[in-house]
Amino acid sequence: MTFHKVTMAGLLALTLAGCVQPVPQAQAPAALCQADNAMTQTTLYFGLSRPAGADITATEWQHFIDSDVTPRFRDGLTVFDAKGQWLGNDGKLAREQSKALMLIHGKDKESESKIETLRGIYKSRFKQDSVMRVDLPVCVQF
């Protein structure tokens, strides 16, 4: 009798499972995008504090944008003011004024090279340990 109840319950569960519609999987925007509109959004985060010395000035930042960034990304860019924060190895809270630079570009070796060159220039010129990079696939229409 117990075996029969278990078997009937199992058959009922299997039958009802077939009645449930699967939840549609959300597709990434780039997956729905026409080939001509699929691009990459890269956001770079630049700290404005030097390890030793004065912070990077607005004039120095603008010179970097005008002389180094814009010639490499002639189609345009967007800059945001940002504030970085983290907990240091010593347990102390650290804060830093920052800039976020958003670039929309094709997924190609030339763009990759230009972005990595910018990161290297900034780290070298302003004595920075890192420039954080975040890449996302995007669908762009103008």
N, C-alpha and C positions, 0 to 999 in steps of 0.2 A: 504494500500500500504506500509506503514512504517513497519507494523508487518511482512509482507511478505519478505521485504528486510532484516530485522533483522533475521528472521528464516533462510533464504537462506545463510546469512553470517555465522550464527552459524553452519549450516550443513557443509558448506565449510570448516570452521575452524576445525571441528571435523574430517572430511575426511582427510584433510591434516595432522593433528596431527598423524593419523595412519600411515603416510608415513615416519615419522621421526624415525630413529633408536635411541634407548636409548643409552646414553653414558655409556660405561662399567665402573663399579666401580673398582678402583684400589684395589687390595688385599694386605694386609700386607705381607711382606716377610715370616713371620712365618706361615701364612695361606697356602702358597704354598709349604712349607717345609715338607720333610718327617719327620716322628716322631723322628727318630734317630738324625736328624740334628737340631731340634728346641731347642733353648736354650735361655737364658736371658743374656743380656749385662747390667751389673751394672757399672756405673761410679760414683766414690766417689770423692768429691772435698775437699781437706784439706788445710786450711789456714796455712801459715807458720809464722804468727805473733802471739806472746803471748800478752794477754791484758796488762801484766806488765812484763817487762824484755826483754831479748834479743830474737831475732827471733830464730826459730827452725833451727838448723844447718843441713848441708848436712849429717854429720855423724849421728846425731840423726834421721833424716829421713830414712837414709839407714838402720840403726839398726831396726827401726820400720818395714820396708819392709822385711828385712832378718829374724827377730825374730818373728814377729807377723803375717805378711801377707802371706809370702811364705809357711810356714808350714800349713796354712789353705787352700791355693789354690796352691797345688803342681803342677797342670797342667800348670801353668803359669799365667802371668799378664803383663800388660803394664802400664807404668808410663809416664805422660806428664808434662812438666812444664806449668804452667798456671798463669794468672794474674787476680785476682778478683777485681771488682770495684762496688761500690754502693754509694748511697746517704744516709748519716746518718740522724737520727731524727733531728739533729741540722742543717740540710741543707748543711753540708760540704761533699765534695767528699772524699771518702775513697778508698784507693787502698791497695792491699795485694798480695805479692808473694804467689803462691799456687802450689799444686801438684794435678793432676788428676790421679786417679788409675782406670784402666778399667779391669773388671773381666768378663769372659765369663763362665757361669755355668748353671747347670740344675735348673729348677724351682722346688725346693724342700725345705723342712723344714731345712735340715742340712745346705745348702748354705745360707739360710736366717739367720739362727742363727750365722753362721760364720761372715757374713757381719755386722750384728748388734753388734757382739762382737768387731769387729775391730773399728767400729764407737765409741763405748763406751771407748775402750782402748785409742784411740787417744784423745778424748775429755778430759778424766781424766788425762792422762799423760802430755798433753801439755796445759791444762787449756783453752780449746776451748768451745765456746758456741754451736757450731754445726759442723757437717760434712754433706754437701749436698749430697744427693743420687738421681740418675736418673736411672730408669730401662726401658729397651726396649726389646721387643721380637725380636730375631734374628735367622737367618738360617745360620748354621756354617758348613763348609766343610774343611777338612784338606787334 
